[in-house]
Amino acid sequence: MTNHTPSARGNSGDWIREALERNELPLMQYATRVLGGDVDRARDVVQETFLRLCNQKREDVEEHLTEWLFKVCRNQALDVYRKESRMSTLSEEQAKQTVDANASPASAMEREDELSLVLGCLDRLPDKQQEVLRLKFQHGLSYKEIARVTEESIGNVGWLIHQGIKGLRQRLAGDESMKGAEA
């Protein structure tokens, strides 16, 4: 007869610590993106995600731990985002920027030029990074959906997206400095 107590399978604190070490950074990156770059709110969401993990039976989530963590994190982040977006009002400056962005054909052409520049830089990234970035930003897929499509882990999808964005920033900075040198 097999003993299925936590001590027989390893300390449950160790299991949660390992899950934290493996998943905290990808969850932070994901939650930060969902929350529009707000690292403090993302940190709260990730902390709540791991608190919920502490209240789960290991055997209920162990087989799909990463998927479970991202789902809980996503739901928490979206709840925070919805709650705060209902409570925030559009400032006068934000309203002016919104009107200005839609005001002229010249600004529309400028946005198209910027998009062309970004897509050109995207084409120079490694294939896997291109794929996950296109699935995420051009097709609106979730990390879980991207993981299913690419047969990558959700954590790896997060890492690929992070590395892809980092690569785009570097390439865009290089292209902008080249434009300045040509002028």
Protein Blocks (a to p, Z undefined) as FASTA:
>chain_A
ZZfbfklnopfklmmmmmmmmmmmmmmmmmmmmnnopaklmmmmmmmmmmmmmmpcfklm
mmmmmmmmmmmmmmmmmmmmmmmmmmpccdfklmmmmmmmmmpmklmmmmmmmmmmmmmm
mmmpcfklmmmmmmmmmnopafklmmmmnopafklmmmmmmmmmmmmmmmmmmmmmmmmm
mZZ
